[in-house]
Amino acid sequence: MSILVVGVNHRSGPLQLLERVTIAPEQLGKAVAGLAQRDNVREAVVLSTCNRTEVYVVAELFHGAYGDVRDLLCELGDLSVEELTPHLYSQHDTSAVTHLFEVAAGLDSAVLGESEILGQVRSAWETAQREGAARTRLNQLFRSALSTGKRARSETGIARGTASISHAAVEMITDMIGDLTGKRVLVVGAGSMGEGVAVALHRAGGADILVANRSADRGATLAERVNGVAVGFERLAEAVGAADVIVAGTGAEHAVLTREIVDGARRDTSRPLHIVDIGVPRNVDPGVAELRGVTLSNLDDLRDWADRGLSHRASEAERVRTIVAEEVENYLVDSTARQAAPLVASMHEAADRVRARELERFASRLGQLDDQQRASVESLTRAIVAKLLHEPSVRLKSQAGTPQGERNAAAVRDLFDLG
């Protein structure tokens, strides 16, 4: 069985396609559970963020599992195979492991070293565990990936500075219009993205922050945290009309800010309005960009801006790649040893059956022993078996995956008649 990753990300496909295959958090459990039921898939984890939708599976058959994942993504996005395939990437075994570790470490993000991806990887894994779709192989893989991501951030400076989409959005706005002092900034959405934007604005200082969210309580909590003002969605148009800058980052499946809302809300069209849409699917109708005085930026623009400011973290990327390489090697060694574990267990079970039969054969001679003496005999015979099998067990685990290990494994199966 192979570990396989198939996906679309910000490098392989345009934003229009990426948003079509994005899976909402409330739909993720159903998607991963359904995938794990397919004939060619043993285990599955689905990672869907604003930058990527990737599916990790333990594959019974490589090509069959690839087809299962491709078909799932086609169904999600209502896409034909011909539309999707040019933008798909796939990797298997060591390459798939390396890819996931690089994702967790922030090397594959639109904003190099972004901090949000590590929590997203954890959340995807936890969802798959709840659905029974992630078991032994993927649990080991994702546990190692999270460890790699933590090492990358604690041992290097990859996450220093602008290390999230939310923070990058605020920095891009400041770069575009200058000091935010006295500017009214409307944050649409109080989820993880909106929260990140609001907190970054608060830290930057100077801006008057409005927070609009469908859940009034959540919006009010975030607004209080950043010394802002909460605005109910029923007053969204009013807030749009009062704003100098809008950052939209909700989990909505359709545009929250339509052309009609923005056009109708603006009384003074000569006053510039800057809108940054960091939602996937997009939260702002692209037609808004056609309105007079409105500048609309989306994730593609944000990525282009972030690429121009990589130098202060790019020097740390090589150090992170070294960590990734070390962790991949550790994972492969551990994984290979685990593959030998069932054979080692079978060998010990076979030997213990021989031990038990011999004790039974001498039961009449041992009948006069008291309970303590019988326990001592049991302990002694178990210790002898363990001592005899210690070195073969160590060699089977340490040499697993090598030609010598295969020869040793074959010999053990023959000698112990393990089939």
N, C-alpha and C positions, 0 to 999 in steps of 0.2 A: 504493500500500500504506500502511496506517495502523498506528501503534503503539497497542495496546489493552491496558488492564489490567482484569481482572475478578477480584473477590475478596470475601471475608468477613473482617471484623475485629472487634475487641472493641467497637466502637461500633455496627456494623451487625447483629450477631447475638449471641444468648446464648451463654454458655460451653458449654452442652450441645451446641449445633450446631457451634460452633467446634472443639471437640475431635473431632467426627466427621469433619471435613474436613481435620484436621491430617495431614500426611504425615511419617512417620518418616524420618530422614536416610538410612537404608539403602534406602528405597523411592523416594527423590526422583529418582534417576537414571532409573529405569524410567519414572516418571510423565512426566518432561519429554521423554524420548526418544519415548515414545508419542505425546505431544501434537504434537511437531514433525513427525510422520508424517501428520497429518491434512490433508485436502485444502485447508482454508482457512487453514492456519497455515504461515508461512514460517520463523519462528524462535520460540523460547519460552524463558522463564526462570520457574521456580516458586519463590516465596518463602514458606516455611511456618515460622512461629514460634509461640510460645505466644500471641501477640496477633493473628495474621493468617495467612490462606492467600491469597496473591495470585498471579495468573498474568499475566505480561507476554508479549505475542505481537506479532510483525509479521504483520498480517492481510492475506491476499489479498482477502477480502470481509469487511466488518465484521460483518454479522449472522451469517454462517456461522461465523466465528471465535468470536464470542460464544457461539453454540450449542455449539461444540466444547468450549470451556472450561467452560461450565455443565454439560454432560453429564459431563465428567471429574469435577467436584466432586460431582455427584450419585452417580456410581459410587463415589467414595472414601467418601462418608458413608452409602451406601445410603439416599439421600434421593430423594423424588419432586421433579419440577420445581416443583410447587406448594409443597412444604415449603421449598425452598431459595430460590426467586426473590425473595420479599419481603426477604431479608437480603443479596442480592447488590448490589454497586455496580459500575459500569463507567465508565471514562473513556477518551477516545481522543486521540491526537496531542498537542497542547500541554498539555492538561489531564492526560493520562497521564504526560507527562514531569514536570510540576510535582508530581504526586502522588508519584512515585518519589523525586524530590529531597527532598521534605518528609519522606518515610519515612526516607531515609538521614540526614537532618539531625536526626532525633529529634523532629520536630514532630507526628508522627502516632502517637506511642507512648503507651501507658497511663501511663508515667512520663515526663513531658516531658524531652526531652534525653537519654534513656537511651543508654548507651554500647554496649550489646550489639548493637543493631540493625545497626550499620555492618558488623561482622564477619559477621552473618547475611546481609546483602545480598551481600557479597563471596563468601561460601560458596555461595549460590544461583547466582550468576553462574558461578563456577568449575565447579560441577556441570554446568550447561548447556553450558559450553564442552567439558568432557570427553565429553559425549554428542553433540557436534556440533549441538546445538540452538540455541546462541547464535553468531551470525556477525557480519557487518559492522554491521548496524543496531543490534542489541542490545548488541554489544560497545562501540560508541561510546556508547550510552545509559548503560550501567552504569558505564563508566569515568568518565563525567561525574558520575554520581550519587555515586560514592565520593569524587570530588574535592570535591563540594559538601558531603558529610557531614564531611569533614576540615576544610574551611574553617569550617563552622559551629562546630566544637568548638575550633578554634585561635583564632578571631577574636572569639568571644563567650563568655559565661559560661553557656551553655545546659546544659552538662554538669556544672557544679559542684554539689556537694551530692549528694543522692540521685538518681543517674542510671542506675539499673539495677533490674530487678525483684528481683534478689538483695539488693541493699542496702536497697531499700524494705521487703522482707520483714523484715529484721533491725530496721529502725527501727520498723516497725509493732509488732513483738513487744515492743520496749523501751517503746513508748508504751502498750501494753496492760498489761504486768506490772511495769514499772519496771526497776530495776537488775538486770542479769543475773548479778551476782557470786554465786557459789555455786550457780547454776542449772545443771542438766545439760541440754544441748541436743543432741539427736540429729539429725544431718543425713543424710537418706536420699538417696543418689546422689552420685557424685563426678565427674559431668560438668560442663559449663559452669555450669549453674544451681547445683548443689551446691557446686562450687568457689567460686562467687561468694558464697554464703551463708556458707560456712566461713571464708573470708578476711575477710568483713565482721564476723563474730562475733569472730574473733581480734583484729581492729583495735579493736573496741569494748572488748574486755578483760573479764575477770571470769568468763566462762562456762567450764564444763567441756564440751569438745566431743567427741562421739562421731561417727564417720563410718562409715556402713554402705553397702556397695556390692557388687554382684554380682561384680565383678572385685576379688579380694582385693588384688592388687598396686596397682591404681589407688587403692583406698580407703586403703591403708597409706601411699602417697606423699602423698596429701592430708592425712591425719591428722598425719603427721610435719611437714608444712609449717606447720600451725596449732597445733602442740603438743597435739594431741588423741590420741584412742585409736581405732584401727580395729576395727570389729566385722564379722565375716562375716555373710552373710545367714542362715546357719544359726542365728545367735544374735540375730536381729532381734527376736523376741518378748521376749527378756531385756532388750535395750536399750530397747525401748518401755516396759517395766515400770519401768526405772530413770530415765526421762527426765521432766523438767518441761516441756520444750518440744520439739516435733518439727517440722522443716521438711523436706518431701518435694519433691524436684525431679529425678525420673529421667525417662528417655525411654521407660519401659515403656508398653506399649499397654493394660495392664489395671491395676487397683488393686493396689498393692504392700502397702498397709496395709488389710486387710479389717476389718470389724467384729469378726469372730471373733478375729483376732490381737490387736487392741487390747483387747477386753474380757477375753480370757483372760490377757493379760500384766499387767493392773493388779490389784495386791493390795489397795491402799488407794484405794477409789473416792472418798473424801472429799478426796483430794489433787488439786488442779487440774492438768489437762493441757491445754496449748495446742498445737494442731496447725495448721500453715500449709501448705497444698497449693498449690505453684506449678507443678505438672506439667500438661501438656496432651498427651494425655488425662490426666484427673485421676488422681493416684497414691493417693488416699485414698477409700475407700468413703464416700459421703455419709451412710450409716447410722451412721457413727462419731459424728456430731454428736448422736445421740439418747442416747449413753451418759452416765451420770451423771458430772458433774465434768469433762467434755470440751468444750472450745471448738474448733470447726473453722472455719478461714477458708480461702477459696480465692482465685483470681485476681480474681474480681469484687469481693470485699471489699478486696483489696489496692488495686485501682484506685480504689475509692471513697475509701480512706484517702489515697492519693497525691494525688487531686484536691484534697483539703483543704490540701495543703502546697505548692501550686504557686507562690505569690506571689514567692518569691525567685528563681525562674528564668523566670517568665512575662514579666518585663520584658525579658528577653533574646530572647524569641520574635520580636518585631518586627524586631530586628536580623538574626535568622536568616532571616526571610521576605525581607528585602531581599537577602541573599546568594543565597537560592534564586532570586529573580526575576532577578538578574544572571546566575546560572549557566544558567538556562533560556534566557535571551536568547543567551548565548554558544553554548549547544548548538544552538539553532535556526539561528543564523548559520552555524556550522560545518557542520551537517547539510545546510543548503541549498547551501552551497558544494560539499559532497561530491556532491550530486545533479548538479551541473554538470560534475563531473570527467570522467565518461565521454564527454560531448560534446566537451569540450576535448581529451581524448586522441584522439578520432576525427578532430578537425580537424587536429591535429598529424600524425597518421598519414597523412591524405590529402595534406597538404602535402609530407610527406617522400617519399611515393611519386612526386609530381611532380618533386621534386628529384633522386631516384634515376634516374628515366627520362631527365631532361635530361643528367645526367652520362653515362649510357649512350649517349645520342644523339651526344655529343661525344667518345666514347671514342677514336676514331681520332686526333683532334687532341691528345688528352691522352696518347697512347701513349708519347711520348718522355720523359714525366716520370718521375723516379725515385720510390722509395717515399716518401721524405720529402716531396717536392713533392706527390705525390698525396694524402698525408695532410693536407697544408696546404689543398688544394682542398676536401677532404671537410669539414674543420673550418670553413673559411670559408663554404661553402654551408649547413651546418647552422646556423651562427651567424646568417646572413641570415634563414633561415626562422624561427628562434626570435625574432629581433628583430621581424619583421613580425607574428608571431602573439602577441607578448607582451600588447599592449594589448587585443585582442579576448578573450584568455584571462582577463585580470584582470576585464574587464567582465562576461563570462559568469558568473564565480564570484561577484562582488560583487553583481550584480543578479539572481541566481537567485531564483526565488520571487516576483518582482515582475512587474507587467504589462510593463514595459520589458524585463526579463530574458527573458520569454517571447517577445517580439517579436524580440529579438536572437538567441535560440536558434533560432527558426524561420528567420531570415534566414541564419544560418550553415549550417543543414541544407540549405537551398536552394542557397546559393552553392557549397558544397563537395560537393553531391550526396550527402549522408550518409543520406538516407532518413528 
